[in-house]
Amino acid sequence: MGIFDRLSKKSEPAKPAAVTEALIPQTLAQSPIITRLREAREKLDHKDLPAAITIYEEVLHSSGDRADVLVTISGDLGSTGNVDKVIELVAPKYDATRHGPATGINVLQAYIAVRNAEAAQHILDLLFSLNRPDLEERLYGFSNAISEIMLGGDTAFAPAPVQADAQSEHGPLKVAIVTISKPIWFYGLEALEAKILPAKLGPTRRIAFTQLALPGAYFDVMQEMNKPEDDLAKLSKAIPLWLSEGFLSSSAYTPITAIAFMEFADGSRNPMIFDAEWSTEQLRQMNESNSDHVDYAVTGILKHRAGDYELTLKVWEIKKYRERKQFIARWNPATANEELNKLRQTLCTYMECSPIGLALTQTDKPRLWLDSLGAALNLFLAEKKLLALDKLPALDALGKAMITLTSESEAASLGWINFEKRCQQLSLDISKQNVKFFNSTLVSEAKQT
């Protein structure tokens, strides 16, 4: 459980992760100013942003023109997700000639995070004016990131990430993470676990697939979270669930999926929409909230424009919080099945995960299966009272994809059995469907169970 704010980042050649970490020169280790900056960082680590800001304002008042001070403050604020404070406290003081590129890159990434293309372009121009050949490749990467923001539409009005002290009409906000360790269509069939899920023999590596970020997808993210999910929001959760299934039968891995919720002081919840990619701090929070720590995590960004999709996945080694590999897939309705299968195969090959997925989940229509997983997840969350019934999409549309696959997929048949059962338990009126179930002993047993 924790607050999830994120500084977005661009793929190669722009450097990944949160704002550039500040490096305090060893010769200044005993400096009173450096001591105060370390105290401020401790406040940030303990989620006490107001106390940290008080210290930063004090230091900036006395030493706000020092390059080491600015890079430390911007680095610490950025790496803990407080990008708006980088813009508020550090950006007005930045002078490229006096303070060098490190602080400028931190400020630039902060502007990119809140999708302020105009301000980001100004800082980028200042950095290019330094004529640093060693930075050129990285700066061109940031230039590409800015151009993508410009192509995305109303960048000036894109909302900033939710902050730790954020308020809403429901009161203070916080974000909670639910981790799912079994196939989402499986819950309710625990009596058949030995026949459905393979046993893990010996130690395994734990890998977490996190909910995808949807940068720039919505004009007002907070308002969007009050509505039933659209197809893009459902995909942001269904794709990690599907990728996790790819590792379920591997003897080397134990996969989990991390789904986020916005929690309010009055006890209400909304499914979370991430407007920016997960940071290393967010991964740390997720890892520390689990009793069994993970070894790897897979984060991602999903973009949609006029029927075309682009998914960027990043594999992280959690021990060092280091990005290991990046994968990109692009598809449209005609190429979705081929490209999605290719992406999962490539990811599993890189992670040395074999065989890929449970046999009963295999389908040549992964795009339909993603819709099925999204439907199963919504009903599961509603049953667990993590999702209000008025936030459910239309039921007939919700289960349509699953019904399409039941005749050819054991997993879809099992999923539909649970789907109908949950509708009954939740007193949801779902019209009687003429379902053709997959012909197998397992499906027959599940009906009886």
C-alpha positions as CSV (number, residue, x, y, z in Angstrom):
1,M,0.0,0.0,0.0
2,G,1.3,3.4,-0.8
3,I,1.0,6.6,-2.7
4,F,1.9,6.2,-6.4
5,D,3.2,9.3,-8.1
6,R,5.3,9.0,-11.2
7,L,7.8,10.9,-13.3
8,S,7.2,9.6,-16.8
9,K,10.1,8.6,-18.8
10,K,11.0,8.1,-22.5
11,S,12.4,5.0,-23.9
12,E,15.9,4.8,-25.4
13,P,17.9,6.9,-25.9
14,A,16.5,9.0,-23.0
15,K,17.7,7.5,-19.7
16,P,15.1,5.5,-17.7
17,A,13.7,5.7,-14.2
18,A,12.9,8.6,-12.0
19,V,14.6,11.9,-12.0
20,T,18.4,11.7,-12.1
21,E,19.7,10.8,-8.6
22,A,21.7,13.5,-7.0
23,L,25.3,12.7,-6.0
24,I,26.6,14.6,-3.0
25,P,30.3,15.3,-3.3
26,Q,32.4,13.5,-0.6
27,T,34.2,16.7,0.2
28,L,30.9,18.3,1.3
29,A,29.8,15.3,3.4
30,Q,30.1,17.3,6.7
31,S,28.5,20.5,5.3
32,P,25.5,21.8,7.4
33,I,23.6,22.3,4.1
34,I,24.2,18.7,3.0
35,T,23.1,17.5,6.5
36,R,19.9,19.4,6.1
37,L,19.4,18.0,2.6
38,R,19.8,14.5,4.0
39,E,17.2,15.3,6.7
40,A,14.8,16.4,4.0
41,R,15.4,13.2,2.1
42,E,14.6,11.2,5.2
43,K,11.3,13.2,5.5
44,L,10.5,12.2,1.9
45,D,11.2,8.6,2.5
46,H,8.8,8.7,5.5
47,K,6.2,10.4,3.3
48,D,6.4,13.7,5.2
49,L,6.4,16.0,2.2
50,P,5.5,19.2,4.1
51,A,8.4,18.8,6.5
52,A,10.8,18.2,3.6
53,I,9.6,21.3,1.7
54,T,10.1,23.4,4.8
55,I,13.8,22.3,4.9
56,Y,14.2,22.8,1.1
57,E,12.8,26.3,1.3
58,E,15.2,27.1,4.1
59,V,18.2,25.8,2.1
60,L,17.1,27.4,-1.1
61,H,16.8,30.8,0.7
62,S,20.5,30.7,1.8
63,S,22.1,28.6,-0.9
64,G,19.7,28.4,-3.8
65,D,22.3,29.3,-6.4
66,R,24.5,26.3,-5.8
67,A,24.5,23.6,-8.4
68,D,25.0,20.8,-5.9
69,V,22.0,22.0,-3.9
70,L,19.7,22.3,-6.9
71,V,20.6,18.9,-8.3
72,T,20.2,17.2,-4.9
73,I,16.8,18.8,-4.3
74,S,15.5,18.1,-7.8
75,G,16.8,14.5,-7.8
76,D,15.3,13.6,-4.4
77,L,11.9,15.2,-5.2
78,G,11.8,13.6,-8.6
79,S,12.8,10.1,-7.5
80,T,10.1,10.1,-4.8
81,G,7.5,11.2,-7.3
82,N,7.0,14.8,-6.3
83,V,7.5,16.3,-9.7
84,D,5.3,19.3,-9.2
85,K,7.6,20.4,-6.4
86,V,10.6,20.1,-8.8
87,I,8.8,22.6,-11.0
88,E,7.7,24.8,-8.2
89,L,11.0,25.0,-6.2
90,V,13.9,24.3,-8.6
91,A,12.8,25.3,-12.1
92,P,12.6,29.1,-11.4
93,K,16.2,29.1,-10.1
94,Y,17.7,27.0,-12.9
95,D,20.4,28.7,-15.1
96,A,22.0,26.3,-17.5
97,T,25.3,28.1,-17.7
98,R,25.7,28.4,-13.9
99,H,24.2,25.1,-12.8
100,G,25.1,22.7,-15.6
101,P,23.1,19.9,-17.2
102,A,22.2,17.6,-14.3
103,T,19.6,19.9,-12.7
104,G,18.3,20.8,-16.1
105,I,17.7,17.2,-17.0
106,N,15.8,16.7,-13.7
107,V,13.7,19.8,-14.4
108,L,13.2,18.7,-18.0
109,Q,11.9,15.2,-16.9
110,A,9.5,16.9,-14.4
111,Y,8.0,19.0,-17.2
112,I,7.7,15.9,-19.4
113,A,6.0,14.0,-16.5
114,V,3.2,16.6,-16.3
115,R,3.1,16.8,-20.1
116,N,4.0,20.5,-20.3
117,A,5.6,20.4,-23.8
118,E,6.3,24.1,-24.0
119,A,8.2,24.4,-20.8
120,A,10.0,21.1,-21.5
121,Q,11.1,22.4,-24.9
122,H,12.5,25.6,-23.3
123,I,14.7,23.6,-20.9
124,L,15.8,21.3,-23.7
125,D,16.9,24.3,-25.8
126,L,18.9,25.5,-22.8
127,L,20.6,22.1,-22.5
128,F,21.4,21.9,-26.2
129,S,23.0,25.4,-25.9
130,L,25.6,23.9,-23.6
131,N,27.1,22.1,-26.6
132,R,27.9,18.9,-24.7
133,P,28.5,16.1,-27.2
134,D,28.3,13.5,-24.4
135,L,24.7,14.5,-23.8
136,E,23.5,14.8,-27.4
137,E,22.1,11.3,-27.8
138,R,20.2,11.6,-24.5
139,L,18.9,15.0,-25.4
140,Y,17.6,13.8,-28.7
141,G,15.7,11.1,-26.8
142,F,14.0,13.8,-24.7
143,S,13.3,15.7,-28.0
144,N,11.4,12.6,-29.2
145,A,9.5,12.4,-25.9
146,I,8.4,16.1,-26.3
147,S,7.3,15.5,-29.9
148,E,5.1,12.6,-28.8
149,I,3.5,14.8,-26.2
150,M,2.8,17.4,-28.8
151,L,1.2,14.8,-31.1
152,G,-0.9,13.6,-28.2
153,G,-3.2,16.7,-28.0
154,D,-3.9,19.1,-25.2
155,T,-0.7,18.8,-23.3
156,A,-1.1,22.0,-21.3
157,F,-4.2,20.7,-19.5
158,A,-3.0,17.1,-18.8
159,P,-3.3,16.5,-15.0
160,A,-0.3,16.1,-12.9
161,P,0.2,12.8,-10.9
162,V,-1.8,12.4,-7.7
163,Q,0.3,13.6,-4.7
164,A,0.5,12.2,-1.2
165,D,-1.4,15.1,0.3
166,A,-4.1,15.1,-2.4
167,Q,-7.7,15.8,-1.5
168,S,-11.0,15.1,-3.2
169,E,-14.7,15.5,-2.6
170,H,-14.4,12.2,-0.6
171,G,-11.6,13.4,1.6
172,P,-7.8,12.5,1.6
173,L,-6.6,10.1,-1.0
174,K,-4.4,7.1,-0.9
175,V,-3.6,4.2,-3.2
176,A,-3.8,0.5,-2.3
177,I,-2.4,-2.4,-4.3
178,V,-4.1,-5.7,-4.7
179,T,-1.9,-8.6,-5.8
180,I,-3.4,-11.5,-7.6
181,S,-1.5,-14.8,-7.6
182,K,-3.8,-17.1,-9.4
183,P,-5.6,-16.9,-12.8
184,I,-8.5,-14.4,-12.4
185,W,-10.9,-16.9,-13.9
186,F,-9.8,-19.6,-11.4
187,Y,-11.1,-18.1,-8.1
188,G,-14.1,-20.1,-7.1
189,L,-12.7,-23.4,-8.3
190,E,-10.2,-23.9,-5.5
191,A,-11.5,-27.5,-5.1
192,L,-10.0,-28.3,-8.5
193,E,-6.7,-26.5,-8.0
194,A,-4.6,-29.7,-8.3
195,K,-6.1,-30.4,-11.7
196,I,-5.8,-26.8,-13.0
197,L,-2.6,-25.3,-11.6
198,P,0.8,-27.0,-11.8
199,A,2.6,-27.6,-8.6
200,K,5.9,-25.7,-8.1
201,L,8.7,-28.0,-7.2
202,G,11.6,-26.3,-5.4
203,P,12.3,-22.6,-5.1
204,T,11.1,-20.2,-7.8
205,R,11.7,-16.5,-8.7
206,R,8.8,-14.2,-8.1
207,I,7.8,-11.8,-10.9
208,A,5.2,-9.1,-10.7
209,F,3.3,-7.7,-13.6
210,T,2.0,-4.3,-12.8
211,Q,-1.0,-2.4,-14.1
212,L,-0.2,-0.5,-17.2
213,A,0.0,3.3,-17.3
214,L,-2.1,5.3,-19.7
215,P,-0.3,8.6,-20.2
216,G,-2.4,11.3,-21.8
217,A,-5.4,9.0,-22.4
218,Y,-7.8,11.2,-20.4
219,F,-8.3,14.9,-19.9
220,D,-9.3,14.4,-16.2
221,V,-8.0,11.2,-14.7
222,M,-9.8,11.7,-11.4
223,Q,-13.1,12.2,-13.1
224,E,-12.5,9.2,-15.3
225,M,-11.9,7.0,-12.3
226,N,-15.5,7.7,-11.1
227,K,-16.9,6.1,-14.3
228,P,-17.3,2.5,-15.4
229,E,-14.1,1.4,-17.1
230,D,-13.7,1.9,-20.9
231,D,-11.9,-0.6,-23.1
232,L,-8.5,1.1,-22.6
233,A,-8.7,1.0,-18.8
234,K,-9.7,-2.6,-18.9
235,L,-6.7,-3.5,-21.1
236,S,-4.4,-1.8,-18.6
237,K,-5.2,-4.5,-16.1
238,A,-6.1,-7.4,-18.5
239,I,-2.7,-7.4,-20.3
240,P,-0.7,-7.9,-17.0
241,L,-3.1,-10.7,-16.1
242,W,-2.5,-12.3,-19.4
243,L,1.3,-11.9,-19.3
244,S,1.3,-13.4,-15.8
245,E,-0.6,-16.5,-17.2
246,G,2.4,-17.0,-19.5
247,F,4.6,-17.8,-16.5
248,L,2.1,-19.9,-14.5
249,S,3.3,-23.3,-15.8
250,S,7.0,-22.5,-15.6
251,S,8.9,-24.3,-12.9
252,A,11.2,-21.3,-12.6
253,Y,8.7,-18.6,-11.8
254,T,5.8,-17.7,-9.4
255,P,4.0,-14.8,-11.1
256,I,1.7,-12.2,-9.5
257,T,-0.3,-9.3,-10.9
258,A,-0.5,-5.9,-9.2
259,I,-3.7,-3.9,-9.5
260,A,-4.2,-0.5,-7.9
261,F,-7.2,1.3,-6.3
262,M,-7.7,4.8,-5.1
263,E,-9.0,4.8,-1.5
264,F,-10.9,7.7,0.1
265,A,-11.3,8.6,3.7
266,D,-15.1,7.7,3.6
267,G,-14.2,4.1,2.7
268,S,-15.1,4.3,-1.0
269,R,-12.8,3.1,-3.7
270,N,-12.2,3.6,-7.4
271,P,-10.1,1.5,-9.7
272,M,-6.9,3.4,-10.2
273,I,-5.8,4.9,-13.6
274,F,-2.1,5.6,-13.8
275,D,-1.4,8.7,-15.9
276,A,2.3,8.1,-15.8
277,E,4.6,5.1,-15.7
278,W,5.6,3.4,-12.4
279,S,8.8,4.7,-10.8
280,T,11.4,2.8,-8.9
281,E,9.9,4.2,-5.7
282,Q,6.5,2.8,-6.5
283,L,8.1,-0.6,-7.3
284,R,9.8,-0.5,-3.9
285,Q,6.5,0.3,-2.2
286,M,4.8,-2.6,-4.0
287,N,7.7,-5.0,-3.1
288,E,7.8,-4.0,0.5
289,S,4.0,-4.4,0.9
290,N,4.3,-8.1,0.0
291,S,5.3,-10.7,2.5
292,D,7.2,-12.5,-0.2
293,H,9.4,-10.0,-2.0
294,V,9.6,-10.2,-5.8
295,D,12.7,-10.7,-7.9
296,Y,11.5,-9.1,-11.1
297,A,8.8,-6.7,-12.1
298,V,7.3,-5.8,-15.5
299,T,5.9,-2.3,-15.9
300,G,4.4,-0.8,-19.0
301,I,2.8,2.1,-20.9
302,L,-0.1,1.6,-23.2
303,K,-1.1,4.2,-25.8
304,H,-4.1,4.2,-28.1
305,R,-4.7,6.5,-31.1
306,A,-7.3,6.0,-33.8
307,G,-7.4,2.2,-33.5
308,D,-3.7,1.8,-33.3
309,Y,-2.1,0.6,-30.0
310,E,1.5,0.8,-28.7
311,L,2.7,-1.1,-25.7
312,T,6.1,-0.6,-24.1
313,L,7.1,-3.1,-21.5
314,K,10.1,-2.8,-19.2
315,V,11.6,-5.6,-17.1
316,W,13.1,-4.6,-13.8
317,E,15.5,-6.4,-11.5
318,I,14.1,-5.5,-8.1
319,K,17.2,-6.2,-6.0
320,K,19.0,-3.3,-7.6
321,Y,15.8,-1.5,-9.0
322,R,17.5,-1.5,-12.3
323,E,15.8,-1.7,-15.7
324,R,17.0,-4.8,-17.6
325,K,15.2,-4.8,-20.9
326,Q,12.5,-3.0,-22.9
327,F,10.0,-4.5,-25.4
328,I,7.7,-2.6,-27.7
329,A,4.6,-4.0,-29.6
330,R,2.3,-2.2,-31.9
331,W,-1.0,-3.5,-33.3
332,N,-4.3,-2.6,-34.8
333,P,-7.5,-4.7,-34.9
334,A,-6.3,-6.7,-37.8
335,T,-2.8,-7.5,-36.4
336,A,-3.6,-7.7,-32.6
337,N,-3.6,-11.5,-32.2
338,E,-0.3,-12.0,-34.0
339,E,1.5,-9.1,-32.4
340,L,0.3,-9.9,-28.9
341,N,1.3,-13.5,-29.1
342,K,4.7,-12.5,-30.5
343,L,5.2,-10.0,-27.6
344,R,4.5,-12.6,-24.9
345,Q,6.7,-15.2,-26.7
346,T,9.6,-12.7,-26.8
347,L,9.2,-11.7,-23.2
348,C,9.1,-15.3,-22.0
349,T,12.1,-16.2,-24.1
350,Y,14.1,-13.4,-22.6
351,M,13.1,-14.4,-19.1
352,E,13.9,-18.1,-19.9
353,C,10.4,-19.1,-19.1
354,S,9.4,-22.4,-20.6
355,P,6.8,-23.7,-21.3
356,I,4.7,-20.7,-21.9
357,G,1.4,-20.6,-20.1
358,L,-1.2,-23.2,-19.0
359,A,-2.3,-25.5,-21.8
360,L,-6.0,-24.8,-21.0
361,T,-5.5,-21.0,-21.6
362,Q,-3.9,-21.4,-25.1
363,T,-5.9,-19.6,-27.8
364,D,-5.1,-18.1,-31.2
365,K,-7.4,-15.1,-30.2
366,P,-5.5,-13.4,-27.4
367,R,-7.3,-10.1,-28.0
368,L,-10.7,-11.8,-27.2
369,W,-9.1,-13.5,-24.2
370,L,-7.9,-10.1,-22.9
371,D,-11.5,-8.9,-22.9
372,S,-12.5,-12.1,-21.1
373,L,-9.9,-11.5,-18.4
374,G,-11.1,-7.9,-18.0
375,A,-14.7,-9.2,-17.5
376,A,-13.6,-11.9,-15.0
377,L,-11.6,-9.3,-13.0
378,N,-14.5,-6.8,-12.8
379,L,-16.8,-9.4,-11.4
380,F,-14.1,-10.8,-9.0
381,L,-13.5,-7.3,-7.6
382,A,-17.2,-6.6,-7.3
383,E,-17.6,-9.8,-5.3
384,K,-14.7,-8.8,-3.0
385,K,-16.4,-5.3,-2.5
386,L,-13.4,-3.6,-4.1
387,L,-15.5,-2.3,-7.0
388,A,-18.9,-0.7,-6.5
389,L,-21.7,-2.3,-8.6
390,D,-22.5,1.0,-10.3
391,K,-18.9,1.1,-11.6
392,L,-19.4,-2.2,-13.5
393,P,-19.6,-1.9,-17.3
394,A,-22.8,-3.3,-19.0
395,L,-23.0,-7.0,-18.1
396,D,-24.0,-8.3,-21.5
397,A,-21.0,-6.5,-23.1
398,L,-18.8,-7.6,-20.2
399,G,-19.2,-11.3,-20.8
400,K,-19.5,-11.3,-24.6
401,A,-15.9,-12.1,-25.4
402,M,-15.8,-15.0,-22.9
403,I,-18.9,-16.6,-24.4
404,T,-17.3,-16.4,-27.9
405,L,-14.4,-18.5,-26.6
406,T,-16.1,-21.0,-24.4
407,S,-16.5,-23.7,-27.1
408,E,-12.8,-23.7,-27.9
409,S,-11.2,-22.9,-24.6
410,E,-11.3,-24.7,-21.2
411,A,-10.2,-21.6,-19.4
412,A,-13.0,-19.5,-21.0
413,S,-15.5,-22.2,-20.0
414,L,-14.3,-22.2,-16.5
415,G,-14.3,-18.4,-16.5
416,W,-17.9,-18.3,-17.6
417,I,-19.0,-20.8,-14.9
418,N,-17.5,-18.4,-12.3
419,F,-18.9,-15.3,-14.1
420,E,-22.5,-16.6,-13.9
421,K,-22.1,-17.7,-10.3
422,R,-20.8,-14.2,-9.3
423,C,-23.7,-12.5,-11.1
424,Q,-26.1,-14.7,-9.1
425,Q,-24.3,-13.9,-5.8
426,L,-24.3,-10.2,-6.5
427,S,-28.0,-10.3,-7.6
428,L,-27.1,-9.1,-11.1
429,D,-29.6,-9.8,-13.8
430,I,-27.7,-11.3,-16.7
431,S,-29.8,-12.6,-19.6
432,K,-29.7,-16.3,-20.2
433,Q,-27.0,-17.2,-22.7
434,N,-26.8,-20.2,-25.0
435,V,-23.3,-21.1,-24.1
436,K,-21.4,-24.0,-25.8
437,F,-18.9,-25.3,-23.3
438,F,-15.6,-26.9,-24.1
439,N,-16.0,-30.7,-24.0
440,S,-13.7,-31.9,-21.2
441,T,-13.9,-33.7,-17.9
442,L,-12.5,-30.7,-16.1
443,V,-15.3,-28.4,-17.3
444,S,-17.9,-31.0,-16.3
445,E,-16.4,-31.2,-12.8
446,A,-16.4,-27.4,-12.5
447,K,-20.1,-27.2,-13.4
448,Q,-20.8,-29.6,-10.5
449,T,-18.4,-27.9,-8.1
